[in-house]
Amino acid sequence: MIIWHQLRRSAAQWVILPAALFVYLYMQSAVSTVPSHYGIESGESTIYALATIAPAVAACAAWDSGRMRPVRHMLTTSSRSRWSLLLFIGTPLAALEAALLVLAVVLARINTGVLPSGAGWTALAHMIIVPAEWAVIGWYAGGRLPRSIAAPAAAALCWTWLTMPHAMSNAWLRHLGGFIDGTSTITDVHRAEIYFVPWIFTGCLIAVTWLLTRTGPRRVFLPAGTGAAAVALLAGYAAVSGWGYSNPETVRAVHSVCSGTSPQICVPPEYRSYIPQIRHSTQGPLSALAAAGVTQPKRMEILSPSAKPAPGVWRLHWSLPTVHQQAEYHTAADVMAVSAVEGTAAQHGKHSCGGPSAPELVWATAVAGNKDEVRKETDPQLWSLVGPVLDEPVKQQSAWFTQQVLDHACTVEGAR
């Protein structure tokens, strides 16, 4: 009965519906492809809801803290145990966070087709820990400031800290808040540091808030809180300064599913059902490249960008179909031209470094696709180099293509 009474008096009941709406809007705005059936992505996609859940919980904590301020002395002298008091105080906040997190998981299941698995569970732990830390910050703020000020201030501060660094030029700052923009790819998985650093840093913010809201002498606690904040920022910078704008990743350990011959097509197990579609879409460009003298691959495989294809293997650049039909910026001819250039370089133990304006890539795109469209989209000076080659015999074209690939290639130490 007492817990039910707390739930009814808490601000959580007024926050849950608008917060649930924003959770839905945040998560649906990130959907661009058909369901991937990738469990890691399912768990990580719930982090898009963090920008709603953490501010909502922080605001409720600040409000409830202010509401209980007149009777706080009774809690400190209560005969109840500390754990019982924590349950008494934290139940409404835990209920709010749990309800919003369940909604986020349900939406992730709908959007990806599967429930979280693997490293996706770490993302769910992230969704529990960061809002809980902000609840403590909100609680301390509400115990010091009027709740009409503390609640919106806690929500605004939390939302700003989580989201605004992503619009700033300071790349390192975005990694400290915990709002992780983007999920793991099918070939590369986020490293655990992207979670641990925000957990530790937000824990430091709790200590800072505790110092700044103490009732003791301000000439002691104010400098101490300011110093703690400065130390936390310096330590955070030292931890993430090398990450740049992207999240650190590691190659996903997974066995590809392979099918067919000439060439064999290998994809992650989640994409097994798309193998016939991939073979159909690449068949025409491959045949055109073969007719132009390009050595055909033994295998085409979806690989991590950091993996070096072995000789005879072409990296397969393929992504899931989009939810909404839109113009094709990268056709099958475009991606197969890139694969041909990379595969030819790998055949000679090198790495393709020519870039999008390399003559060999323009030639391969024109061969694999529509020559007239490529000519219209290519710089006239570059086309004056590539165009005449297309009229030469196949043997000369093939030799020219291979030489261009090698001229613009980089040496690599090993191949996979």
ChimeraX attribute file (.defattr): number of C-alpha atoms within 10 A of each C-alpha:
attribute: neighborCount
match mode: 1-to-1
recipient: residues
	/A:1	6
	/A:2	8
	/A:3	14
	/A:4	12
	/A:5	10
	/A:6	16
	/A:7	20
	/A:8	13
	/A:9	14
	/A:10	21
	/A:11	23
	/A:12	24
	/A:13	14
	/A:14	12
	/A:15	15
	/A:16	20
	/A:17	12
	/A:18	12
	/A:19	21
	/A:20	21
	/A:21	12
	/A:22	16
	/A:23	24
	/A:24	18
	/A:25	14
	/A:26	19
	/A:27	19
	/A:28	16
	/A:29	9
	/A:30	13
	/A:31	15
	/A:32	13
	/A:33	14
	/A:34	14
	/A:35	19
	/A:36	18
	/A:37	19
	/A:38	23
	/A:39	22
	/A:40	25
	/A:41	28
	/A:42	34
	/A:43	29
	/A:44	27
	/A:45	31
	/A:46	28
	/A:47	28
	/A:48	24
	/A:49	25
	/A:50	28
	/A:51	24
	/A:52	25
	/A:53	31
	/A:54	25
	/A:55	28
	/A:56	33
	/A:57	35
	/A:58	33
	/A:59	34
	/A:60	31
	/A:61	35
	/A:62	33
	/A:63	29
	/A:64	26
	/A:65	27
	/A:66	25
	/A:67	18
	/A:68	15
	/A:69	17
	/A:70	10
	/A:71	9
	/A:72	14
	/A:73	10
	/A:74	11
	/A:75	14
	/A:76	11
	/A:77	8
	/A:78	11
	/A:79	10
	/A:80	11
	/A:81	9
	/A:82	12
	/A:83	9
	/A:84	11
	/A:85	14
	/A:86	11
	/A:87	13
	/A:88	15
	/A:89	20
	/A:90	19
	/A:91	16
	/A:92	26
	/A:93	24
	/A:94	18
	/A:95	16
	/A:96	22
	/A:97	23
	/A:98	15
	/A:99	14
	/A:100	25
	/A:101	22
	/A:102	12
	/A:103	17
	/A:104	28
	/A:105	22
	/A:106	15
	/A:107	20
	/A:108	26
	/A:109	21
	/A:110	14
	/A:111	23
	/A:112	22
	/A:113	16
	/A:114	20
	/A:115	21
	/A:116	25
	/A:117	17
	/A:118	13
	/A:119	19
	/A:120	24
	/A:121	17
	/A:122	18
	/A:123	27
	/A:124	21
	/A:125	12
	/A:126	24
	/A:127	27
	/A:128	18
	/A:129	18
	/A:130	22
	/A:131	26
	/A:132	21
	/A:133	21
	/A:134	27
	/A:135	27
	/A:136	23
	/A:137	25
	/A:138	34
	/A:139	28
	/A:140	23
	/A:141	29
	/A:142	30
	/A:143	23
	/A:144	18
	/A:145	17
	/A:146	16
	/A:147	25
	/A:148	13
	/A:149	15
	/A:150	26
	/A:151	29
	/A:152	19
	/A:153	20
	/A:154	29
	/A:155	25
	/A:156	16
	/A:157	15
	/A:158	24
	/A:159	21
	/A:160	14
	/A:161	19
	/A:162	23
	/A:163	18
	/A:164	13
	/A:165	18
	/A:166	19
	/A:167	9
	/A:168	11
	/A:169	10
	/A:170	12
	/A:171	18
	/A:172	21
	/A:173	21
	/A:174	26
	/A:175	29
	/A:176	26
	/A:177	24
	/A:178	25
	/A:179	26
	/A:180	24
	/A:181	16
	/A:182	15
	/A:183	21
	/A:184	22
	/A:185	15
	/A:186	22
	/A:187	19
	/A:188	18
	/A:189	20
	/A:190	22
	/A:191	15
	/A:192	14
	/A:193	15
	/A:194	22
	/A:195	23
	/A:196	14
	/A:197	19
	/A:198	22
	/A:199	19
	/A:200	16
	/A:201	20
	/A:202	21
	/A:203	19
	/A:204	18
	/A:205	21
	/A:206	21
	/A:207	17
	/A:208	22
	/A:209	22
	/A:210	19
	/A:211	21
	/A:212	21
	/A:213	18
	/A:214	16
	/A:215	10
	/A:216	11
	/A:217	8
	/A:218	14
	/A:219	8
	/A:220	12
	/A:221	18
	/A:222	18
	/A:223	13
	/A:224	16
	/A:225	20
	/A:226	15
	/A:227	13
	/A:228	18
	/A:229	19
	/A:230	13
	/A:231	13
	/A:232	20
	/A:233	17
	/A:234	11
	/A:235	14
	/A:236	19
	/A:237	16
	/A:238	11
	/A:239	15
	/A:240	20
	/A:241	15
	/A:242	12
	/A:243	14
	/A:244	14
	/A:245	15
	/A:246	14
	/A:247	19
	/A:248	17
	/A:249	17
	/A:250	14
	/A:251	17
	/A:252	15
	/A:253	9
	/A:254	10
	/A:255	10
	/A:256	17
	/A:257	15
	/A:258	17
	/A:259	15
	/A:260	12
	/A:261	10
	/A:262	10
	/A:263	19
	/A:264	15
	/A:265	23
	/A:266	22
	/A:267	24
	/A:268	17
	/A:269	15
	/A:270	14
	/A:271	19
	/A:272	14
	/A:273	10
	/A:274	11
	/A:275	17
	/A:276	12
	/A:277	9
	/A:278	17
	/A:279	17
	/A:280	9
	/A:281	15
	/A:282	17
	/A:283	14
	/A:284	16
	/A:285	22
	/A:286	24
	/A:287	14
	/A:288	17
	/A:289	23
	/A:290	17
	/A:291	15
	/A:292	20
	/A:293	17
	/A:294	23
	/A:295	17
	/A:296	20
	/A:297	21
	/A:298	14
	/A:299	21
	/A:300	25
	/A:301	21
	/A:302	19
	/A:303	23
	/A:304	17
	/A:305	12
	/A:306	10
	/A:307	13
	/A:308	22
	/A:309	25
	/A:310	18
	/A:311	19
	/A:312	17
	/A:313	25
	/A:314	30
	/A:315	27
	/A:316	24
	/A:317	17
	/A:318	14
	/A:319	12
	/A:320	12
	/A:321	12
	/A:322	12
	/A:323	11
	/A:324	9
	/A:325	7
	/A:326	7
	/A:327	7
	/A:328	7
	/A:329	7
	/A:330	11
	/A:331	14
	/A:332	21
	/A:333	24
	/A:334	20
	/A:335	19
	/A:336	30
	/A:337	25
	/A:338	22
	/A:339	22
	/A:340	27
	/A:341	30
	/A:342	25
	/A:343	31
	/A:344	26
	/A:345	27
	/A:346	26
	/A:347	18
	/A:348	16
	/A:349	20
	/A:350	25
	/A:351	24
	/A:352	21
	/A:353	17
	/A:354	19
	/A:355	12
	/A:356	10
	/A:357	11
	/A:358	16
	/A:359	20
	/A:360	26
	/A:361	25
	/A:362	24
	/A:363	25
	/A:364	28
	/A:365	26
	/A:366	24
	/A:367	22
	/A:368	26
	/A:369	21
	/A:370	11
	/A:371	16
	/A:372	9
	/A:373	11
	/A:374	17
	/A:375	18
	/A:376	10
	/A:377	10
	/A:378	14
	/A:379	11
	/A:380	12
	/A:381	8
	/A:382	14
	/A:383	18
	/A:384	12
	/A:385	12
	/A:386	24
	/A:387	17
	/A:388	10
	/A:389	17
	/A:390	17
	/A:391	10
	/A:392	11
	/A:393	11
	/A:394	16
	/A:395	12
	/A:396	15
	/A:397	20
	/A:398	20
	/A:399	13
	/A:400	15
	/A:401	24
	/A:402	19
	/A:403	14
	/A:404	18
	/A:405	27
	/A:406	22
	/A:407	14
	/A:408	17
	/A:409	22
	/A:410	15
	/A:411	14
	/A:412	12
	/A:413	9
	/A:414	11
	/A:415	13
	/A:416	10
